[in-house]
Amino acid sequence: MKSLKLGLSILALSTGMALAENPMVGGAAMFEDKNIVENAVNSKDHTTLVAAVQAAGLVETLQGEGPFTVFAPTNDAFAKLPAGTVETLLKPENKDQLTKILTCHVVAADAMSDAIMKMVDDDKGAHPVKTVGGCEFTAMYKDGVVMIQDGQGNVANVTIADVKQSNGVIHVIDTVLLPAM
């Protein structure tokens, strides 16, 4: 009986440790067995992103099988855009433009940060990233921090990397990525 209790205790501890490996995002636990949307809706730092995904009609897509790598801008990242930009993009008549911007944050792969850094190393410091939205951005890193340069030369830093999802991975970023003009 003692062996059974010890075994169950070890199992409980190791299960807890496995769940603890995924970082918290926006004050919420992120669960590997939930999809990108199911986790994102719980992050208080991603309410603007969630509203934008809903307005663009991308909820079903991001709940799909994937795999997806999503570079997820925080509310603060959206707030750095010029005044009125988010409100304008959320209007129904701007759905196509919003969809383009959001899908430029998605890569059709499951790319953890170590894999991204290896691709950057293999390409001698900068790796082209092709997004679902047809954008081509550039991945780089410095001091272990992955960075993505968008089509307008803006650089987003990954502030929380490797948030595993059932259908891919989320990397939280501090800047909204924009397509080339």
Backbone as numpy.savetxt, mean C-alpha at the origin, in Angstrom:
# Nx Ny Nz CAx CAy CAz Cx Cy Cz
-0.66 -34.53 30.67 -1.50 -33.33 30.67 -0.62 -32.08 30.67
0.48 -32.11 31.48 1.38 -30.97 31.50 1.98 -30.72 30.11
2.32 -31.81 29.42 2.89 -31.68 28.07 1.89 -31.03 27.12
0.62 -31.43 27.24 -0.42 -30.85 26.39 -0.57 -29.36 26.67
-0.59 -28.97 27.96 -0.72 -27.56 28.32 0.49 -26.76 27.82
1.68 -27.34 27.99 2.89 -26.67 27.52 2.84 -26.50 26.00
2.44 -27.56 25.30 2.34 -27.50 23.84 1.33 -26.44 23.40
0.17 -26.39 24.06 -0.83 -25.39 23.72 -0.34 -23.98 24.01
0.39 -23.82 25.12 0.94 -22.51 25.46 1.95 -22.05 24.41
2.81 -22.96 23.98 3.80 -22.62 22.96 3.09 -22.28 21.65
2.08 -23.07 21.29 1.31 -22.80 20.07 0.65 -21.43 20.15
0.05 -21.12 21.29 -0.62 -19.82 21.46 0.39 -18.68 21.34
1.55 -18.84 21.96 2.58 -17.81 21.88 3.09 -17.64 20.46
3.36 -18.76 19.78 3.89 -18.65 18.42 2.85 -18.08 17.47
1.57 -18.40 17.67 0.52 -17.83 16.84 0.43 -16.33 17.09
0.51 -15.92 18.33 0.48 -14.50 18.67 1.65 -13.77 18.06
2.83 -14.40 18.07 4.00 -13.77 17.48 3.85 -13.66 15.97
3.25 -14.67 15.34 3.07 -14.61 13.90 2.13 -13.46 13.52
1.07 -13.28 14.30 0.15 -12.18 14.03 0.80 -10.83 14.31
1.69 -10.77 15.27 2.33 -9.52 15.64 3.33 -9.06 14.58
3.74 -9.95 13.67 4.71 -9.58 12.66 4.19 -8.52 11.71
2.89 -8.52 11.41 2.34 -7.51 10.53 2.25 -6.20 11.30
2.78 -5.12 10.74 2.74 -3.85 11.48 1.33 -3.28 11.63
1.13 -2.50 12.68 -0.12 -1.76 12.85 -0.10 -0.60 11.85
-1.27 -0.25 11.34 -1.38 0.87 10.40 -2.56 1.72 10.83
-2.30 3.00 11.04 -3.38 3.90 11.44 -4.05 3.49 12.73
-3.26 2.93 13.65 -3.78 2.51 14.94 -4.56 1.21 14.92
-4.57 0.52 13.80 -5.35 -0.72 13.68 -4.44 -1.89 13.32
-4.80 -3.03 13.84 -4.10 -4.26 13.47 -4.42 -4.58 12.01
-3.44 -5.07 11.30 -3.62 -5.51 9.92 -3.49 -7.03 9.91
-4.43 -7.70 9.30 -4.48 -9.15 9.34 -4.15 -9.75 7.98
-3.22 -10.70 7.97 -2.77 -11.35 6.74 -3.89 -12.11 6.04
-4.92 -12.51 6.79 -6.01 -13.28 6.19 -7.14 -12.40 5.65
-6.97 -11.07 5.74 -7.95 -10.14 5.19 -7.36 -9.49 3.94
-8.26 -9.07 3.04 -7.76 -8.46 1.81 -7.44 -6.97 2.03
-6.94 -6.35 1.00 -6.48 -4.96 1.06 -7.58 -4.02 1.55
-8.77 -4.15 1.02 -9.87 -3.26 1.41 -10.30 -3.54 2.85
-10.43 -4.82 3.21 -10.87 -5.18 4.56 -9.93 -4.61 5.62
-8.64 -4.56 5.33 -7.69 -3.98 6.27 -7.68 -2.45 6.21
-7.69 -1.89 5.01 -7.57 -0.44 4.85 -8.70 0.32 5.55
-9.91 -0.24 5.53 -11.05 0.47 6.14 -10.87 0.66 7.65
-9.97 -0.10 8.26 -9.75 0.01 9.71 -8.66 1.01 10.08
-7.92 1.50 9.10 -6.82 2.44 9.37 -7.34 3.87 9.42
-7.17 4.52 10.57 -7.60 5.91 10.68 -6.72 6.84 9.84
-5.58 6.36 9.37 -4.70 7.17 8.52 -5.02 7.06 7.03
-6.02 6.23 6.69 -6.32 6.01 5.27 -7.78 6.25 4.91
-8.46 7.11 5.65 -9.87 7.38 5.37 -10.05 8.09 4.02
-9.13 8.96 3.65 -9.22 9.63 2.35 -9.01 8.62 1.23
-8.03 7.74 1.38 -7.78 6.71 0.37 -8.99 5.80 0.22
-9.57 5.38 1.32 -10.75 4.50 1.27 -11.91 5.22 0.56
-12.13 6.49 0.89 -13.20 7.26 0.23 -12.93 7.37 -1.28
-11.67 7.57 -1.64 -11.31 7.69 -3.05 -11.51 6.36 -3.78
-11.12 5.26 -3.15 -11.29 3.93 -3.75 -12.78 3.65 -3.96
-13.60 4.05 -3.00 -15.05 3.87 -3.15 -15.59 4.74 -4.28
-15.18 6.01 -4.33 -15.66 6.93 -5.36 -15.24 6.48 -6.76
-14.08 5.83 -6.86 -13.59 5.37 -8.16 -14.18 4.02 -8.55
-14.90 3.39 -7.64 -15.48 2.08 -7.93 -14.46 0.96 -7.97
-13.40 1.09 -7.17 -12.31 0.11 -7.18 -12.35 -0.88 -6.01
-13.38 -0.80 -5.18 -13.45 -1.68 -4.00 -13.41 -3.14 -4.42
-14.26 -3.53 -5.35 -14.32 -4.93 -5.78 -12.99 -5.40 -6.36
-12.37 -4.55 -7.14 -11.07 -4.89 -7.75 -10.04 -5.17 -6.67
-9.94 -4.29 -5.68 -8.92 -4.45 -4.64 -9.28 -5.52 -3.61
-10.50 -6.04 -3.70 -10.86 -7.20 -2.89 -10.62 -8.50 -3.68
-10.23 -8.36 -4.95 -10.02 -9.50 -5.82 -8.79 -10.31 -5.43
-8.57 -11.36 -6.19 -7.53 -12.34 -5.89 -6.12 -11.74 -5.88
-5.85 -10.81 -6.76 -4.50 -10.25 -6.82 -3.55 -11.19 -7.53
-2.27 -11.14 -7.20 -1.70 -10.33 -6.12 -1.52 -8.87 -6.51
-1.62 -8.02 -5.50 -1.44 -6.59 -5.67 -0.40 -6.08 -4.69
0.40 -5.14 -5.14 1.20 -4.31 -4.24 0.58 -2.93 -4.32
0.14 -2.42 -3.18 -0.49 -1.10 -3.13 0.40 -0.15 -2.35
0.77 0.94 -2.98 1.46 2.02 -2.31 0.36 2.95 -1.82
0.08 2.90 -0.51 -1.11 3.51 0.09 -0.79 4.85 0.74
-1.17 5.96 0.08 -0.93 7.27 0.67 -1.82 7.51 1.90
-1.24 8.15 2.88 -1.98 8.49 4.10 -2.85 9.73 3.87
-3.70 10.01 4.84 -4.50 11.25 4.80 -3.58 12.46 4.69
-2.46 12.44 5.44 -1.51 13.56 5.38 -0.90 13.71 3.99
-0.70 12.59 3.29 -0.18 12.66 1.91 -1.19 13.36 1.01
-2.46 13.01 1.14 -3.49 13.67 0.34 -3.59 15.16 0.71
-3.39 15.47 1.98 -3.48 16.87 2.44 -2.37 17.74 1.85
-1.26 17.13 1.40 -0.16 17.88 0.78 -0.49 18.34 -0.64
-1.54 17.77 -1.24 -1.95 18.20 -2.58 -2.51 19.62 -2.49
-2.51 20.36 -3.60 -3.08 21.72 -3.56 -4.52 21.72 -3.03
-4.86 22.79 -2.33 -6.20 22.92 -1.73 -7.29 22.64 -2.76
-8.26 21.84 -2.37 -9.41 21.54 -3.22 -9.21 20.36 -4.17
-7.99 19.86 -4.29 -7.71 18.78 -5.24 -8.50 17.52 -4.91
-8.46 17.09 -3.65 -9.15 15.86 -3.26 -10.65 15.99 -3.49
-11.21 17.11 -3.06 -12.65 17.33 -3.22 -13.04 17.30 -4.70
-12.20 17.89 -5.55 -12.47 17.90 -6.99 -12.39 16.48 -7.56
-11.38 15.74 -7.17 -11.22 14.37 -7.68 -12.36 13.45 -7.25
-12.94 13.70 -6.10 -14.01 12.84 -5.59 -15.36 13.09 -6.28
-15.45 14.13 -7.09 -16.70 14.41 -7.81 -16.91 13.36 -8.91
-18.17 12.94 -9.10 -18.46 11.90 -10.09 -17.92 12.21 -11.50
-17.93 13.47 -11.88 -17.46 13.81 -13.22 -15.94 13.64 -13.38
-15.22 13.45 -12.28 -13.77 13.27 -12.33 -13.34 11.84 -12.01
-14.29 10.91 -12.11 -14.03 9.51 -11.77 -12.88 8.92 -12.58
-12.81 9.22 -13.87 -11.74 8.67 -14.71 -10.36 9.13 -14.25
-10.24 10.41 -13.94 -8.96 10.95 -13.46 -8.59 10.34 -12.10
-9.58 10.23 -11.21 -9.34 9.62 -9.89 -8.91 8.16 -10.05
-9.59 7.43 -10.92 -9.25 6.03 -11.15 -7.82 5.90 -11.66
-7.43 6.77 -12.58 -6.07 6.75 -13.13 -5.05 6.95 -12.00
-5.27 7.96 -11.17 -4.33 8.24 -10.07 -4.26 7.05 -9.12
-5.40 6.51 -8.73 -5.40 5.40 -7.77 -4.76 4.14 -8.35
-5.06 3.81 -9.61 -4.48 2.59 -10.18 -2.98 2.75 -10.45
-2.50 3.98 -10.45 -1.05 4.21 -10.54 -0.36 3.96 -9.20
-1.12 3.63 -8.18 -0.57 3.24 -6.88 -0.55 1.72 -6.71
-0.94 0.99 -7.77 -1.10 -0.46 -7.67 -0.21 -1.15 -8.70
0.50 -2.17 -8.24 1.33 -3.00 -9.11 0.76 -4.41 -9.06
0.69 -5.07 -10.19 0.13 -6.42 -10.27 1.18 -7.45 -9.88
1.58 -7.42 -8.61 2.57 -8.35 -8.07 2.50 -8.27 -6.55
3.16 -9.19 -5.91 3.25 -9.20 -4.45 4.71 -8.88 -4.11
5.04 -7.59 -4.05 6.44 -7.15 -3.92 6.73 -6.64 -2.51
7.40 -7.46 -1.74 7.83 -7.05 -0.41 9.03 -6.12 -0.56
9.33 -5.35 0.47 10.39 -4.33 0.37 11.76 -4.93 0.05
12.08 -6.11 0.59 13.38 -6.70 0.29 13.49 -7.06 -1.20
12.38 -7.50 -1.80 12.38 -7.81 -3.23 12.54 -6.53 -4.05
11.88 -5.45 -3.62 12.00 -4.17 -4.31 13.45 -3.68 -4.25
14.06 -3.76 -3.06 15.45 -3.31 -2.92 16.40 -4.17 -3.76
16.13 -5.47 -3.88 16.97 -6.32 -4.72 16.84 -5.91 -6.19
15.61 -5.60 -6.64 15.42 -5.14 -8.02 16.17 -3.82 -8.25
16.13 -2.93 -7.27 16.86 -1.66 -7.36 18.36 -1.94 -7.46
18.86 -2.84 -6.61 20.29 -3.18 -6.66 20.66 -3.79 -8.01
19.81 -4.71 -8.49 20.08 -5.36 -9.78 20.12 -4.36 -10.92
19.35 -3.28 -10.79 19.31 -2.24 -11.82 20.22 -1.05 -11.48
21.15 -1.27 -10.57 22.17 -0.29 -10.21 21.63 1.04 -9.66
20.60 0.94 -8.79 20.15 2.12 -8.07 18.76 2.65 -8.37
18.15 2.20 -9.46 16.80 2.66 -9.81 16.11 1.59 -10.63
14.90 1.21 -10.22 14.16 0.16 -10.91 12.84 0.70 -11.43
12.54 0.50 -12.74 11.25 0.97 -13.27 10.11 0.13 -12.70
9.03 0.81 -12.34 7.85 0.15 -11.77 6.67 0.46 -12.68
6.10 -0.58 -13.28 4.93 -0.41 -14.14 3.69 -0.70 -13.31
2.76 0.25 -13.31 1.56 0.13 -12.49 0.37 -0.36 -13.30
-0.65 -0.79 -12.59 -1.90 -1.23 -13.21 -2.52 -0.08 -14.00
-2.32 1.15 -13.55 -2.88 2.32 -14.22 -2.10 2.80 -15.42
-1.04 2.07 -15.80 -0.27 2.45 -16.97 0.84 3.45 -16.71
1.07 3.78 -15.46 2.16 4.69 -15.12 3.46 3.91 -15.01
4.57 4.58 -15.29 5.87 3.99 -15.01 6.59 4.91 -14.04
6.81 4.39 -12.85 7.49 5.13 -11.80 8.87 4.51 -11.59
9.64 5.07 -10.68 10.98 4.57 -10.40 11.11 4.25 -8.91
11.52 3.02 -8.63 11.79 2.60 -7.25 13.27 2.81 -6.96
13.53 3.30 -5.75 14.88 3.52 -5.25 14.84 3.19 -3.76
15.99 3.24 -3.12 15.99 3.19 -1.66 17.25 3.83 -1.11
17.13 4.29 0.12 18.26 4.89 0.82 18.11 4.54 2.29
19.19 4.07 2.89 19.20 3.70 4.30 18.05 2.76 4.65
17.75 1.84 3.74 16.72 0.84 3.98 15.30 1.32 3.77
15.10 2.56 3.33 13.77 3.11 3.09 13.50 3.10 1.59
12.45 2.38 1.19 12.06 2.34 -0.22 11.40 3.67 -0.57
11.72 4.17 -1.76 11.15 5.42 -2.26 10.65 5.18 -3.68
9.55 5.85 -4.01 8.99 5.76 -5.36 8.93 7.17 -5.93
9.55 7.35 -7.10 9.46 8.64 -7.79 8.37 8.53 -8.85
7.43 9.48 -8.80 6.29 9.44 -9.72 6.61 10.10 -11.05
5.60 10.19 -11.90 5.76 10.74 -13.24 6.02 12.22 -13.29
5.84 12.92 -12.14 6.09 14.35 -12.09 7.34 14.70 -11.29
8.09 13.66 -10.88 9.32 13.89 -10.14 9.16 13.93 -8.63
7.94 13.79 -8.13 7.72 13.74 -6.68 8.22 12.40 -6.14
8.73 12.40 -4.92 9.24 11.17 -4.32 8.43 10.85 -3.06
7.88 9.65 -3.05 7.14 9.15 -1.88 8.04 8.18 -1.13
8.09 8.36 0.19 8.84 7.45 1.05 7.89 6.41 1.62
8.33 5.17 1.66 7.55 4.13 2.32 7.78 4.29 3.82
6.73 4.61 4.55 6.84 4.84 5.99 6.52 3.59 6.80
5.70 2.72 6.25 5.43 1.41 6.85 5.46 0.41 5.69
6.42 -0.50 5.74 6.60 -1.46 4.65 6.03 -2.83 5.03
5.74 -3.60 3.99 5.46 -5.03 4.14 4.26 -5.36 5.01
3.14 -4.70 4.76 1.90 -5.02 5.47 1.21 -6.10 4.63
1.38 -7.34 5.06 0.88 -8.48 4.29 -0.64 -8.55 4.30
-1.20 -8.88 3.15 -2.64 -9.02 2.96 -2.91 -10.38 2.33
-4.15 -10.82 2.35 -4.47 -12.11 1.72 -4.29 -12.05 0.20
-4.36 -10.86 -0.38 -4.24 -10.72 -1.83 -3.07 -9.81 -2.25
-2.06 -9.71 -1.38 -0.89 -8.92 -1.73 -0.24 -8.27 -0.54
0.22 -7.04 -0.76 0.95 -6.32 0.28 0.66 -4.82 0.13
0.65 -4.14 1.26 0.52 -2.68 1.29 1.82 -2.09 1.81
2.26 -1.02 1.15 3.36 -0.19 1.65 2.76 1.19 1.85
2.77 1.68 3.08 2.23 3.01 3.38 3.23 4.06 2.90
2.73 5.09 2.20 3.60 6.14 1.68 3.15 7.52 2.14
4.08 8.47 2.08 3.84 9.81 2.60 3.52 10.86 1.54
3.38 10.44 0.29 3.11 11.36 -0.82 2.23 10.66 -1.83
1.27 11.36 -2.38 0.42 10.80 -3.44 1.24 10.75 -4.73
1.23 9.60 -5.39 1.94 9.42 -6.66 1.06 9.91 -7.80
1.64 10.70 -8.69 0.88 11.29 -9.78 1.46 10.86 -11.13
0.58 10.65 -12.11 1.06 10.30 -13.46 1.79 11.47 -14.09
2.60 11.17 -15.10 3.26 12.23 -15.86 2.18 13.06 -16.54
2.46 14.35 -16.71 1.48 15.23 -17.34 1.50 15.10 -18.83
